[in-house]
Structures are given as C-alpha cells and as structure tokens.
Amino acid sequence: MTAIPNARSSTTLGATREGTGVVIDARGHIVTIGYIVIEAESIEITTQDDKTYPATLVGYDHASGFGLLRPSVPIGVKPLAMGKADDVAQREPVMVLPAGGRDAASLAYVVSKRKFAASWEYLLDTAIFTSPPTMQWAGAALVSREGKLVGIGSLFVRETVDGAQQPGNMFVPIDLLKPSSRTSSRRAAGAGRCGPGWA
C-alpha cells in the first residue's frame, strides 16, 4: 500500500505498508487490519503464487479496526472455513498464518481473551491474546485447531495477560466482521499479501 501525499497516518505507520489479508467471499473481498490500508493512494495484493493485482479499499470499520479490499479481478485463492472466536479457549493451540505460506506459519497459544483499550479511542470487548509472538502480525490469520479462521492480527503487545510481562500478539475476533460483509457460504480464504514491493 502507498499512502496519499501528506497522509496523517504516514507519521506513525509510514507512507508504504505491508501485511496479510484473508479472502472472505466468492467475489474475492479481502479482510485485513485497517491501519495497513487507511489513507491509501494505491493498494496491491500478491497471492502465494506471486501474482500481483491492484485492489481498492471498499470499507473500513472503526469499531473493529477491519479494512475490506476488493481486487480488480478474481484471484483464485483456495478458501478456509470461517469460525468464531468462541471456538478457541484459553491455553488452546492455534496457528498464525501471515503472508509467506507454510514457511511463515507458526504455532501459538491463546493466553487470554479480554477487553482491549488503546489510546487512539479503540476498544474491543473481547480481544484474543496469543503467545509466543509472531513478528508478521499485521492482518495475519488466526486459525483454530479445527482449521477455521477465528481472528485477524492487529498488534504486538508486551502484556498478553493483565499485569504480566509476557509478549505476544493481539487478534481481533472475526465475529466482529459485519454480516453484510460475508457470503451465504461463510467461507474465508488463505492469506494473501497486501502492499507494494512483494516479489
């Protein structure tokens, strides 16, 4: 993603950004974490077979932090099943799937599910916190041991448990994706890569 000139978000997030996205319907709409794509002048997505396509931002939800993209053409990504955050319990193993395929995947554990409040007026009633951390968290898919999508990566955090210094990641529950953004099949797809410069 390349930001518009003089974008306010460029001060903290940079003028170019990269992350992961997950296809959520047959038309190829992709959900990612919104800060990757806000104030975008241009957006490109790159699939696991290294094909790159232009995309447009078609929605941003301030409440959840999700951003919704639409590729210019069908991208033919094999779907994953959509799950619910309630499907994963504390101490349960999960897979974190960022861009990069199997080599980039990592195993983590749910260490807590609790309220998250940020200084930029962002509040989640039940965020999912995992550890150990991945350093490719932005937009990464959180997948249950049943192989279902349960969250989208948002942050690296130093406290995954209240009052304890245990680094990890915070994921936004996929349940917060508005029903109007889903298809009747409730299917999701594997991680695609958002942003310029992917080869």
HUGIQUI-V439317 format. One record per pair of residues at least 24 apart in sequence whose C-alpha atoms are under 7 Angstrom apart, sorted by the first residue. I is the first residue (numbers start at 0). GAP is how many residues later the second one is. Records with the same first field share a line. If there is no record, write none. Layout:
I: GAP  GAP
This chain:
0: 36  39  41  42  43  193  194  195
1: 38  39  40  41
2: 36  37  38  39
3: 35  36  37
6: 32
16: 178
17: 176  177
18: 119  120  174  175  176
19: 78  79  118  119  120  171  172  173  174
20: 118  119  170  171  172  173
21: 119  166  167  168  169  170
22: 165  166  167
23: 158  163  164  165
24: 157  158  162  163
26: 47
27: 42  43  46  47
28: 39  40  41  42
29: 38  39  40
30: 35  36  37  38
31: 34  35  36  107  120
32: 32  33  34  105  106  119  120  121
33: 26  31  32  33
36: 30
42: 152
43: 150  151  152
44: 147  148  149  150
45: 146  147  148  152
46: 145  146
47: 52  53  144
49: 149
62: 59
63: 112
76: 112  113
77: 111  112
78: 108  109  110  111
79: 68  107  108  109  110
80: 67  68  106  107
81: 66  67  104  105  106
82: 65  66  67
83: 66  90  91
84: 65  66  88  89  90
87: 56
92: 52
93: 48  49  50  51
94: 47  48  49
95: 44  45  46  47
96: 43  44  45  94
97: 38  39  42  43  93
98: 92  93  94
107: 24
110: 49  50
111: 48  49
126: 43  44  45  46
127: 42  43  44  45
128: 31  39  40  41  42
129: 30  38  39  40
130: 36  37  38
131: 35  36
132: 34  35  36
136: 32
140: 50
149: 24
